[in-house]
């Protein structure tokens, strides 16, 4: 089970998670991802951690972020931080979701 409130995600540990990623231009219109653009999701326990616990490239064709049960099943319950970043083919980088929280909720089984 999961719930999204703004950029806060509550996810039961070990559950599947899918969400559409929407990228906006400065004028508010939808950004069309180009062939050599890269969209990625990174999750850490805290911002100062050296390496992400989860690092996923989001498919350009679907712009759907998928976390599988194996991604979180061995993680501790509690809050994590994440961001979503677009690296354009020309090298420009735009972190369009930042300072976001993923709460890994308890499970019974």
N, C-alpha and C positions, 0 to 999 in steps of 0.2 A: 504494500500500500504506500502511496506517496501523495503529498500535497505540495502545491506551489503557491506561495504568497509573495508576489513581487519577485525578488531574486532569492528569496529564502525557500529552500527545498527541504521538506521533511520526508525521509525515506526510511522504511523499515529495513534493518540490516538483512542482507541476503535476498532482497526482492529485486525484481526487474524494474527498470525505470526508462521511460521514453519521453522526450519532450522536443517540440519543434523549436529551433533556434531562429530568431528573427533579427536581421541586421538592418539598421536604418541609416540612410544618408543624413547629412546635417540638416537638410530641408524637411526631414520627416518621411520621405518616400522610402520604399523598400530598396535595399541594396541588392543588386543581382550579382551573385558570386561568379567570378570568372574562372576559367578552366584551371589556371595555375595558382589561384588563391588557396590558402590553407586556413581552416577554421579549427581551433583546438580548445579543449576543455582541460583545465588543470586543477587538481584538488590537493590541498595540504592540510595538516592538522593546524598549523599556524603559519602566518606569512613569512616568518623568519626561517622556516625549515628550508634546508638546501634543495632537496629534491621533492617533486610531487609524489604523492602516494598513488594517484591515478592521473594519467596523461592520455587523452583520447583525441584523435583526429576525427572531426565530424565530417561525414561524407558531403561533398559539395552538391551531389545530385539530390539529396533528400533534406539536408540541414536538420537531421534528427539526431539528437544526442541519445545514445543508448548506454546505460550501465547495466551489466548483467549481474546475476546473483554472485558470481565468482569475484566481482570487483569489490564487494563490500563484506562478504560473509565472514572474513577473518579480522575485520576492523573493530576497534573499540567503539562502544556507544558514545555519543556526544556530538559536539559541534566541530565542524571543519570549515575551511574557507576555500572558495573557488573563484576562478575567473574564466571568461571565454574571450578569446582573442582571434582577430582576423589579421593574417599576414597576406597582403596583396602581392600579386605577381611582380609588381615593381619594387617590392621591398618595404613599402609603408606598413606600419603596424598600428592596429587600433584595438585596444582592449575595451570592448563595448559592454561587457558585464564585468564589474570589478567589485571588490569588497563585499562579495556575496557569501551566504552561509548555507551549508548543507548540514542538517541535523540528522544524524544516524540514530534512529529510534530503536528501542528494545523490541525483541521478538520473544515469543514463548517457546517456539520450536524451530 
